[in-house]
Amino acid sequence: DMETYGFTDYFESEVLRKRPYLKRDWCIRVIENPLKVEVQGDNRVRFWGTIDELGGRVIRVVTLADRRTIHNAFADRSFKP
């Protein structure tokens, strides 16, 4: 549900501009149904999930420590579960 999540200025200004194929609701879907979750050293959290609309490709979504503020997202061709 969109109200539960936020997006950093970086996500809004850079990520969506550089990767126009990404959709905010896909990022939320990955966070809510991840294949894998990993905490990065800088307290950011990585989530991986498949997107049927992208032919089942995996995207990686990076949030702040709260796991609710989406900071980055991209297709991750090297994902291994």
C-alpha positions in Angstrom: 0.0 0.0 0.0 1.6 3.2 -1.3 1.0 5.3 1.9 3.2 2.9 3.9 6.2 3.6 1.7 8.3 6.6 0.9 10.9 7.4 -1.8 14.2 9.3 -1.4 14.8 12.4 -3.5 17.6 10.4 -5.2 15.0 7.7 -6.2 12.6 10.3 -7.5 15.1 12.5 -9.4 17.7 10.0 -10.6 16.5 6.4 -10.5 13.2 6.9 -12.2 14.9 9.2 -14.8 17.7 6.7 -15.6 15.5 3.6 -15.5 12.1 4.7 -16.8 10.9 1.1 -17.1 10.8 0.8 -13.3 7.5 1.3 -11.5 7.1 2.3 -7.8 4.5 -0.4 -7.2 6.9 -3.0 -8.5 9.5 -1.9 -5.9 6.8 -2.2 -3.1 5.8 -5.6 -4.4 9.5 -6.8 -4.2 9.7 -5.5 -0.6 6.5 -7.3 0.4 7.3 -10.6 -1.4 11.1 -10.8 -1.6 13.1 -13.8 -2.9 16.0 -12.7 -0.7 16.7 -9.9 1.8 20.2 -8.7 2.9 21.3 -5.8 5.2 24.1 -3.8 3.7 27.0 -2.5 5.7 25.6 1.1 5.6 22.3 -0.1 7.2 20.5 0.0 3.9 18.5 -3.1 3.1 18.5 -5.0 -0.3 15.5 -6.9 -1.5 15.3 -9.0 -4.6 12.2 -10.1 -6.4 10.9 -11.2 -9.8 8.7 -8.9 -11.9 6.3 -10.9 -14.2 5.8 -7.7 -16.3 9.5 -7.7 -17.1 9.4 -11.3 -18.3 10.2 -12.6 -14.8 13.4 -10.7 -14.5 14.8 -10.0 -11.0 15.0 -6.4 -9.7 17.0 -5.3 -6.6 15.3 -2.7 -4.4 17.4 -0.9 -1.8 15.7 0.8 1.1 16.9 2.9 4.0 17.2 1.1 7.4 13.5 1.5 8.0 12.7 -0.9 5.1 10.0 1.5 4.0 11.9 4.3 2.3 12.9 3.2 -1.2 16.3 4.6 -2.3 17.4 2.6 -5.4 16.2 -0.1 -7.7 17.6 -1.8 -10.8 17.4 -5.0 -12.8 19.9 -7.5 -11.3 21.0 -9.9 -14.0 23.6 -11.5 -11.7 21.1 -12.5 -8.9 21.7 -15.9 -7.4 19.2 -17.0 -4.7 
